[in-house]
Amino acid sequence: MLSIFLTEELTKVVEQSHNAILVYYFCDSKNANCSTGITILRGLMLQMLRQRPILFRHLMEDFELQKERLFDSPSASEALWRIFKKMVLDPGVGDMYCVIDGLDECESSSLEAFLAELEEFYAQEYSELSTKVCKILLVSRSTPDFIRKALDKFHRIKLDPDLNTEVHRDVQLYVKDQVGKLAQDDCWPQDLRHFVEDDMLKKSKGTFLWVSLVARQLSRVSACEVFETLKVIPEGLDELYDRMLLQIRETRRIVASQILLWVANAMRPLKLLELAAAIHTQKQRALSVKDIIRQQVGFCGDLLRIDEASGEVGMIHQFVKDYLQSTESRRHPRLDIYHVGEQESNTAITRKCLIYLQDKALVDELQKFSTDK
């Protein structure tokens, strides 16, 4: 949300300038093709080449020698960084703004190498030119620890609402906007609107995601139910996730836990029918498998979302995956079914895949035998 806003504002700055470009990259842990240091670099370089074709001159010599291996060979990182530095420092680029979001969602080893190269780029020998022509904004949580350590030498802004009045004000504006929409849709009285704004701001602990999730819950109740609903909604994201899982009906818990396990731990986002195969969803009378799995994903409430364009099922945020994989003790025994460690989850997924392959191989052999007969 923050990075989208920044790219929109920087786009306006670039449009008013005659000598500036904007490049950006949004890392995504749900897609292995969007979560490594090399993919970040390739994405930035592609945008630079599209906006400044003159920069192809730094690429062609290496490409003629290595062809596609320049972009995906084991030594690609070293070559791409060398080319990227030449491109950035080319006078033909002008001023360059760069936004990279979600470093914490990247694969750790490649990210460490990426940050080491970035630190070297802004070291003494490059600092004068690089800081003038290339302004990079990195948006990330401070975990894993090596992210914080790698960025210690750079200017940092900690988005902690307890320490930053600007962040608190932004969350306050977001609460006011969300409550305003709810109040308008359901004709809330002014006193109720003020109460909800104050209570949500206090409980949100400066988290935009908490505000968004609670606003969705309030949109499903009538004005007379708002006070009681808000009264039982807890502070903080983990506590809110606890409540959302505890609200899942007992008859739906096994299916919901299986879906969450697969969505949280699959190597890439699963489409609806792939998820249906993973949890063994069966067709029922007039309902297709796709209809049923869509409803089953709904068992998990606002924790999951379905991309209607691609049909992929994903978490609403990386925080949900972290919560589900947490090994901390649960506050309620009914939550244990949803919390499976990463190793146990991978074992369960591997076992399911092997069973699927074995069964499919058996079916293929039977079909072949039938054909031969």
C-alpha positions in Angstrom: 0.0 0.0 0.0 2.8 2.4 1.0 4.9 1.5 -2.0 2.0 1.8 -4.5 1.4 5.3 -3.2 5.1 6.2 -3.5 5.3 5.0 -7.1 2.2 6.9 -8.0 3.6 10.1 -6.5 7.0 9.6 -8.1 5.3 9.0 -11.4 4.0 12.5 -11.2 7.4 13.9 -10.4 8.9 12.0 -13.4 6.2 13.2 -15.7 7.0 16.8 -14.8 10.7 16.3 -15.4 12.4 16.1 -18.7 15.4 14.1 -17.5 14.2 11.5 -15.0 13.0 7.9 -15.0 11.2 5.7 -12.4 11.7 2.0 -12.0 10.2 -0.2 -9.3 10.0 -3.8 -8.2 7.5 -5.6 -5.8 8.8 -8.8 -4.4 6.3 -11.6 -3.8 7.1 -14.6 -1.7 4.1 -16.5 -3.3 5.9 -16.5 -6.6 9.4 -18.0 -6.8 10.0 -16.0 -10.1 9.5 -12.7 -8.2 11.5 -13.3 -5.0 15.3 -13.5 -5.7 18.0 -10.9 -6.0 18.5 -11.7 -9.7 14.8 -11.2 -10.6 14.9 -7.8 -8.9 17.9 -6.8 -10.9 16.4 -8.1 -14.2 13.1 -6.3 -13.5 14.9 -3.0 -12.9 17.1 -3.3 -15.9 14.2 -4.2 -18.2 12.4 -1.0 -17.2 15.5 1.1 -17.7 16.0 -0.3 -21.2 12.4 0.4 -22.1 12.7 4.0 -21.0 16.3 4.6 -22.2 17.0 2.3 -25.2 20.5 3.9 -25.5 21.5 1.7 -22.5 21.4 -1.4 -24.7 25.0 -0.6 -25.5 26.1 -1.8 -22.1 24.3 -5.1 -22.5 25.0 -6.2 -26.1 28.6 -7.3 -25.7 27.8 -9.7 -22.9 24.6 -10.9 -24.5 26.3 -11.7 -27.8 28.7 -14.0 -25.9 26.4 -15.6 -23.4 22.9 -15.3 -25.0 20.1 -16.4 -22.5 22.8 -17.7 -20.1 23.5 -14.0 -19.2 20.2 -13.9 -17.3 19.8 -17.3 -15.7 23.3 -19.0 -15.4 24.9 -19.5 -11.9 27.2 -16.6 -12.6 24.4 -14.3 -13.8 24.4 -12.1 -10.7 27.9 -10.9 -11.1 27.5 -10.1 -14.8 24.1 -8.4 -14.3 25.4 -6.2 -11.5 28.4 -5.1 -13.5 26.0 -4.1 -16.4 23.5 -2.5 -14.0 26.2 -0.2 -12.5 27.3 0.9 -16.0 23.6 1.6 -16.9 22.9 3.6 -13.8 26.0 5.7 -14.2 25.5 6.4 -17.9 24.9 10.1 -18.4 22.0 9.3 -20.7 19.9 8.0 -17.9 19.5 11.3 -16.1 18.0 11.2 -12.6 16.6 7.8 -11.6 14.2 7.0 -8.9 13.9 3.4 -7.7 11.4 1.7 -5.4 11.9 -1.9 -4.2 9.1 -3.3 -2.0 9.1 -6.4 0.2 12.8 -7.4 0.5 11.7 -9.6 3.5 9.7 -11.7 1.1 12.8 -12.7 -1.0 14.8 -15.9 -0.8 17.4 -15.3 1.9 20.7 -16.3 0.2 20.1 -14.4 -3.0 18.9 -11.4 -1.1 22.0 -11.3 1.1 24.1 -11.2 -2.1 21.9 -8.5 -3.6 22.2 -6.2 -0.5 26.0 -6.8 -0.4 26.2 -5.6 -4.0 24.0 -2.6 -3.3 26.1 -1.6 -0.4 29.2 -1.8 -2.5 27.6 0.3 -5.2 27.0 3.1 -2.6 30.5 2.7 -1.1 33.0 5.5 -1.3 34.2 5.0 -4.8 30.7 5.3 -6.2 28.9 7.4 -3.6 29.2 10.8 -5.3 27.8 9.7 -8.6 25.4 7.1 -7.4 23.6 9.2 -4.8 23.2 12.0 -7.4 21.7 10.0 -10.2 20.1 7.0 -8.5 17.8 7.4 -5.5 16.7 4.1 -4.2 13.9 3.5 -1.7 13.7 0.1 -0.1 10.5 -0.9 1.8 10.8 -3.9 4.1 10.4 -5.4 7.5 13.5 -5.6 9.6 13.5 -9.4 9.6 15.5 -11.5 8.8 18.2 -9.7 10.8 20.7 -9.5 8.0 18.4 -6.9 6.2 18.6 -4.5 9.2 22.4 -5.0 9.4 23.0 -4.5 5.7 21.0 -1.3 5.7 22.4 0.2 8.9 24.7 2.5 6.9 21.8 4.1 5.0 19.2 6.5 6.1 16.2 4.6 7.6 12.7 5.5 8.6 11.1 3.2 11.1 7.3 3.1 10.6 6.5 2.7 14.2 3.3 4.6 15.2 4.5 5.0 18.8 7.7 6.8 17.6 6.4 8.5 14.5 3.6 11.0 14.6 3.4 11.0 10.8 2.6 7.3 10.6 0.0 7.7 13.4 -1.6 10.5 11.3 -1.7 8.3 8.2 -3.3 5.5 10.1 -5.8 7.9 11.5 -6.7 9.2 8.0 -7.1 5.6 6.8 -9.4 4.7 9.7 -11.5 7.9 9.0 -11.8 7.0 5.4 -12.8 3.4 6.0 -15.3 4.3 8.7 -16.7 7.1 6.5 -17.5 4.6 3.8 -19.2 2.2 6.3 -21.2 5.0 7.8 -22.4 6.3 4.5 -23.4 2.8 3.2 -25.4 2.0 6.4 -26.5 5.5 7.5 -24.7 5.4 10.8 -25.4 8.2 13.3 -22.6 10.6 13.9 -22.0 9.4 17.5 -21.5 5.8 16.3 -19.1 6.9 13.6 -16.9 8.8 16.1 -16.9 5.9 18.5 -15.9 3.4 15.8 -13.1 5.7 14.6 -11.7 6.2 18.1 -11.9 2.5 19.0 -10.3 1.3 15.7 -7.5 3.7 15.9 -6.7 2.6 19.5 -6.9 -1.1 18.7 -5.1 -1.1 15.4 -1.6 -0.5 16.9 -0.7 1.5 13.8 -1.4 -1.4 11.4 -3.2 -0.6 8.2 -3.9 -4.3 7.6 -5.8 -4.6 10.9 -7.9 -1.6 10.0 -8.7 -3.1 6.6 -9.7 -6.5 8.0 -11.9 -5.0 10.8 -13.6 -2.7 8.2 -14.5 -5.8 6.2 -16.0 -7.5 9.3 -18.0 -4.4 10.2 -19.3 -4.1 6.6 -21.2 -7.4 7.2 -23.2 -6.3 10.2 -26.0 -3.8 10.6 -25.6 -0.5 12.4 -27.3 -1.9 15.6 -24.7 -4.7 15.7 -21.6 -2.6 15.2 -21.0 -1.8 18.9 -21.1 -5.4 20.0 -19.0 -6.6 17.1 -16.3 -4.1 17.7 -16.3 -4.8 21.5 -15.2 -8.4 20.9 -12.6 -7.7 18.2 -9.2 -7.8 19.8 -6.2 -5.5 19.4 -3.3 -6.5 17.2 -3.0 -8.7 14.1 -2.2 -12.1 15.8 -5.1 -11.8 18.2 -7.4 -10.9 15.3 -6.2 -13.9 13.3 -6.9 -16.1 16.3 -10.4 -14.8 16.4 -11.0 -15.3 12.7 -9.8 -18.9 12.9 -11.8 -19.7 16.0 -15.0 -18.5 14.2 -14.6 -21.2 11.6 -17.3 -23.8 12.2 -16.2 -27.1 13.7 -17.4 -29.1 10.6 -15.2 -26.9 8.4 -12.0 -26.8 10.4 -10.2 -29.8 8.8 -10.8 -28.6 5.3 -9.9 -25.0 6.2 -6.7 -26.2 7.9 -5.7 -28.2 4.8 -6.3 -25.3 2.5 -4.2 -22.9 4.7 -1.4 -25.5 4.9 -1.2 -25.7 1.1 -1.6 -22.0 0.4 1.0 -21.1 3.0 3.6 -23.6 1.9 3.3 -24.3 -1.8 6.2 -23.2 -3.9 4.0 -21.0 -6.1 0.4 -19.8 -5.9 -2.1 -22.6 -6.6 -5.1 -22.2 -8.9 -8.5 -23.3 -7.6 -8.5 -26.7 -9.4 -4.9 -27.4 -8.3 -5.9 -26.7 -4.7 -9.0 -28.9 -5.1 -6.7 -31.8 -6.2 -4.4 -31.2 -3.3 -7.1 -31.5 -0.7 -9.0 -34.1 -2.7 -12.2 -32.1 -3.3 -14.9 -34.2 -5.0 -17.7 -33.2 -7.3 -21.2 -33.2 -5.7 -24.4 -33.6 -7.8 -25.1 -30.2 -9.4 -21.9 -28.6 -8.0 -18.7 -28.7 -9.9 -15.3 -29.2 -8.2 -14.5 -25.5 -9.0 -17.7 -24.3 -7.3 -17.0 -26.4 -4.2 -13.4 -25.4 -3.8 -14.3 -21.8 -4.2 -16.8 -22.2 -1.3 -14.2 -24.1 0.8 -11.7 -21.3 0.3 -14.4 -19.1 1.7 -14.3 -21.1 4.9 -11.0 -19.3 5.7 -12.7 -15.9 5.6 -10.6 -12.8 5.0 -7.3 -14.6 5.5 -7.3 -15.7 1.8 -8.2 -14.1 -1.4 -8.9 -15.4 -4.9 -7.4 -13.6 -7.9 -10.4 -13.7 -10.3 -8.2 -13.0 -13.3 -5.8 -15.9 -12.8 -7.8 -18.1 -10.5 -5.0 -18.2 -8.0 -5.5 -18.5 -4.2 -3.2 -16.5 -2.0 -2.8 -15.0 1.5 -4.0 -11.5 2.0 -0.5 -10.7 3.3 2.8 -12.2 4.2 1.9 -11.6 7.9 -0.7 -14.4 7.7 1.9 -16.9 6.5 4.3 -15.9 9.3 1.4 -16.3 11.8 0.5 -19.8 10.6 4.1 -21.0 10.6 4.9 -19.5 14.0 6.0 -22.0 16.6 4.9 -19.9 19.6 2.4 -21.5 21.9 -1.2 -21.0 21.0 -3.6 -19.1 23.2 -6.3 -21.6 22.5 -6.0 -25.4 21.9 -8.5 -25.2 19.0 -5.9 -23.2 17.1 -3.3 -26.0 17.0 -4.9 -27.6 13.9 -4.0 -24.5 11.8 -0.4 -24.1 13.0 2.0 -26.5 11.4 5.7 -25.9 11.3 7.4 -25.4 7.9 9.2 -28.8 8.1 6.0 -30.7 9.0 4.0 -28.8 6.3 6.6 -29.7 3.6 6.6 -33.3 4.7 2.8 -33.4 4.4 2.8 -31.8 1.0 5.6 -34.1 -0.2 3.7 -37.2 0.9 0.5 -36.0 -0.8 2.4 -35.3 -4.1 4.0 -38.8 -4.0 0.6 -40.5 -3.4 -0.8 -38.5 -6.3 2.0 -39.5 -8.6 1.7 -43.1 -7.6 -2.0 -43.2 -8.1 -1.7 -41.5 -11.4 0.9 -43.9 -12.6 -1.3 -46.8 -11.6 -4.3 -45.4 -13.5 -2.0 -44.8 -16.6 -0.8 -48.5 -16.4 -4.4 -49.7 -16.1 -5.5 -47.6 -19.1 -2.5 -48.9 -21.1 -3.4 -52.5 -20.1 -7.0 -52.0 -21.2 -5.9 -50.5 -24.5 -3.5 -53.4 -25.2 -6.2 -55.9 -24.4 
